[in-house]
């Protein structure tokens, strides 16, 4: 009985971490296309990102908002959906778009990284192929960001 109680107490914090941080929601407009989004603003939110998701709605993404422009690098640890990422400048111009492959296992200790080739203030993750499907390319800009 004492051992069972100890094991349950030890795993209690892990259960709450699995839920992940809460994200603000809103919209992003690129060209004339509106994308529903969650916003990763804090360091905790940015580290967690889209981890532990097995699917994403069609017009949905996550915008990572950093304090300043810098070289960025993302990985797909515990992310089980193929994604595309756009690295975006401080003036909201898309610098590059990279396809990222989903993690095959939560046990993968060495997931591939996807670094930016230029300094970026924002990174936008969407379901892989979304940019191509919506004819959004390098050089396009975010017109509007609304956080609710």
KACOR-V5813 format. One record per backbone hydrogen bond with DSSP energy under -1.0 kcal/mol. NH is the residue of the N-H (numbers start at 1). CO is the residue of the C=O. If there is no record, write none. Layout:
# KACOR-V5813
nh=NH co=CO
nh=NH co=CO
This chain:
# KACOR-V5813
nh=5 co=1
nh=6 co=2
nh=7 co=3
nh=8 co=4
nh=9 co=5
nh=10 co=6
nh=11 co=7
nh=15 co=11
nh=16 co=12
nh=17 co=13
nh=18 co=14
nh=20 co=17
nh=26 co=37
nh=27 co=146
nh=28 co=35
nh=29 co=144
nh=30 co=33
nh=33 co=30
nh=35 co=28
nh=36 co=59
nh=37 co=26
nh=38 co=61
nh=39 co=24
nh=40 co=63
nh=46 co=42
nh=47 co=43
nh=48 co=44
nh=49 co=45
nh=51 co=48
nh=52 co=78
nh=53 co=50
nh=61 co=36
nh=62 co=125
nh=63 co=38
nh=64 co=123
nh=65 co=40
nh=66 co=121
nh=70 co=120
nh=74 co=114
nh=79 co=76
nh=80 co=53
nh=83 co=100
nh=84 co=126
nh=85 co=98
nh=86 co=124
nh=87 co=96
nh=88 co=122
nh=89 co=93
nh=92 co=89
nh=94 co=140
nh=95 co=87
nh=96 co=87
nh=98 co=85
nh=100 co=83
nh=103 co=79
nh=108 co=105
nh=114 co=74
nh=116 co=72
nh=120 co=70
nh=121 co=88
nh=122 co=88
nh=123 co=64
nh=124 co=86
nh=125 co=62
nh=126 co=84
nh=128 co=82
nh=130 co=127
nh=133 co=129
nh=134 co=130
nh=135 co=132
nh=136 co=131
nh=139 co=94
nh=140 co=137
nh=142 co=92
nh=143 co=29
nh=144 co=29
nh=146 co=27
nh=148 co=25
